[in-house]
Amino acid sequence: MPKKKTDDAHLKSVLKTLQVLEQFIDNNLEKGIHELSASTGIPVSTMQRLVNTLEARGYLMQNPRSYKYRLGLTLYHLYQSYFHTFHWVDEARQYMQALVEKHGETVNLGCLEGRSVAYLTKVDSPHVLRPSYSIGARYPAYCSSLGKCLLAYQPEDTLKAILSNEEMTARTNKTITTISELLTELKEVRRLGYAVDDEESRDGLRCLAVPINNREGMVVAALSITAPTSRMPLDRLKVVKDDVVETAAKISSLVY
């Protein structure tokens, strides 16, 4: 078999294996072969081989009673390594809490994962009416303040790769839906040093995000404050900005 075809076959196999693991992201802890096959479109026979390999490597383990599969200890060890990389996240919460106590609005910390923003942690507003984000969940980067803040500081080649196949769906009537508009917006983010989501991801929600840098000056995450527009008019956003910038600087000092 020619080398290119062999490489393509290996790549497809890797992608299918990752697709299997991604089925365990939701709250359903155990899944059977037929269930995995149905949710991925991968034939049962192929799914069985993939699962057998993952089980042999410790990425999955089988429940002897239900014969269904759950995540294995190898992933737990990988998580421990991942957690070490983001050791500063727990320490950051004290500064986030102080920001919430001062302004009474939800504060989020997120990082870029491909085309999405992954929420690392959050401190909720004490108000009953507040945005609801799930830690570990991923949201589109192109229409959020966290996402735009993170995209703005990506290397040009990385940014082109991220946006090349991005489907920029309008989530509200204010969502930026073209790459040219987004690039202009990202240039403005770099000039200002912060990003704003003015009802672009959700109607009635306004957010401001500031980058988190490591000791080499690389942007590794972003910090945002989010509130209903009724409590966060644009003039208040400008006042809050300085405190978000100050908090982001404190958190940046924690990042290696």
N, C-alpha and C positions, 0 to 999 in steps of 0.2 A: 504494500500500500504506500503511495507517495506520502512524503513527510507532511505536506500541508493537510491532506485528508486525515492523517493520523492526529495531527494537532487539533483540527476542527472537532474530531470525534472525542478527544480528551476534554476539550473545552465544553462541549455539550454535556458530557458526563458530569463534569464539575458543576455546571449550572443546574443540572437536575438534582444533584446532591444538595446543593445549597437551597434549592426550592423545597426539598423535603424538610430541611431543618426550619425553614421559615414558616412552615405550617404550624409550628409549635409556639409562635409568637403570641397567639391569643390565650384566653384563659382556660381552654380545654386542655388539661394536662396530659391526657392519653389519647392516642389515635391508633386505629387499626389500619392494616394494609389497604383494605378496600376504601376506607375513608380517605386515606392519603392519596390513593389513586384517583378518586373522584374529584378531590379538591385541586389536584395539580394537572390532571389530564394525562398522567404518565401511566402506561399499561400496568396491570397488576403484576405481571411476571417481572417487568423491569423494576417496579417499585420494590418487590420482594428482594431482589438482588441489591438494590441501593440500601435498603434498610438493614439487610444482613451485614453489609460492609460497615455501615455506621455503628451497628451494634458491636461488631468485632473490634472497632477502634474506640469504643467507649462513649461515642457521641449520643447513642440511644441505648436504652435498656428495656427489656420486655417484662411486663407484669405477668407472672406465671399463672395468675388467676384469670385475668381478662384476656390474656394473649395480645393485649394492645401495647403500644410503645410510648415511652416517655423520655425526656431528655436525660442523658447520662452524665457520669461524673467527669468525663473529659471536658465537657462544656463548663462545668462548675470550676474546674482548674483554670480554664481560659478566662472565666469571669473574674477570678481572683487576680489574674494578671491585668485584666482590663480595669478592675477597681483600683489597682495600684497606680495605674496611669492617671486616673482621675481622683487620686487621694484627696485633692484639695477641695472637692465638691462639698463634702460634709463641713469642712472648715468655712467655706464660703457662706453657708446658711446663716451664720451669726450676723454677717454684714447685710445679707438680704433681709433678715428679720428686722434689723434696725431701720432699713429703708421702708418696710411695710408699716412699722410702728409710727414712723414720721409722716407718711403720706396716706396710709390706709388703703393702699392698692396692691394688687397681686404682682409679685416679682418672680420672674422666670430666668432660668439659666439653661442654655442650650448649645449644642454643637452641630456642625454640618455633617450629614451622612449622605453622600451622593447628592441627589437633588432635593433632599429633605432636611428639615431641622429635627433633631432628636432632643427631647426635653430631659435634661440631666437631673434637675431638681426644681422645686418651686416653693414659695411661701405664699399662702393664700391671703387675700384681703379678708378682714373681719366682716365686711358687708355681706348681706344675704345675696344681693345682686352682684355677681362677680363672674369673670370668665372661668371656664373649667378646662384645664389641660391635664393630661395624664403623663406622669413621669415615665420615660421610656418610649412614649408614643412619638410618631413621626408626622410632621406636617409639611406641606409644600413650602419651599424656601422663597420662591419668587414673589409671594404676596404677603409675607410677614416681616415685621421689623427685625426680628432675630435673623431670619433668613437673608434679608437684603444686607444686613450688617455683615454677616459672614461671607456672603457672595462677593461683596465689594472688595474684600481683601484677599481674594484668591488669585493665584498666578494666572496670567492671561490664558495660557494653554488649558489649565484646569477649568477655568470658567467657560471657555468655549466648549470643552467636552461635556460639562454639566448641562449647558443650555442647548447643545446641538439637537437633542431629541426631546427637549422639554415641551410638553403640551400645556401651554399657559391658559388654562380655563378661567373664565371670568367667574369669580366667587361672589362678587358684588358688582355694582355698576362703577366702582372706583378701581377695580383690579387692573393692574398693568398686564396687558395680554400680548405684547410684542417684544421681541428681544431688543430691538433698537431703543424702545422706550425704557426698558429695564436697564440697559447699559448706561443710558443718560442718567437714570436715577442712581445707579451705583457710583457713578462719577461724583454726583452730588453728595452721596453718603461719605465718600472718602474726603471730600472738601470740608464737610461739616464735622465729621468725626462721630456721627450717630445716624441712625435710620429711623424713619417714622412709618407706621402703618396707620393710615387715616381711613379706617373702614374699608380696607382693601381685602382683608381675609374674612371678615365678618361685619355685617351691618351693625352699627351702633357700638363698635369697639375701636378704641384708639390705643396705640402702643408706641413706645420709644425704646430703642435698643442701642447699646454701646458695646464695642469690642472688648474682649478679655485677651490680653497678651501674655505669652510666656516670657522667660527671662531673655530670650533671643529676639524678642520683639515680634514674634509671629502671632497672628490671631488664631487662637485655638478654640474660642467659645465666644458667646455674647450674653449680655445681661439685659433684660427688658423689664419695663414696668407697663402694666396693662390695666385699662379701666373702661367702663362704659363711657361713651362720649358725653353723657349727661353729667358725669363727675369729672371729666377730663377735657374741658374745652382747650383749644389750641394755645391760648395764653397761659393756662396753667401748665401745659406740657413744657413750655419754655422754662418755667420756674423749676419744675421737677427735674429737668435735664441735668442741671449742675450736680444734684445729689446722686443721680444715677451714674454720672461720669466719675464722681468721687468714690462711689461704692465699687465700680468696676476697677478702678485703680487699686483699691485695697485687695480685691480678689486676685487681680493680676500678680500681686506680690507673693501670692501663695503658689503660683504655678511655676514648676521647674522648666 
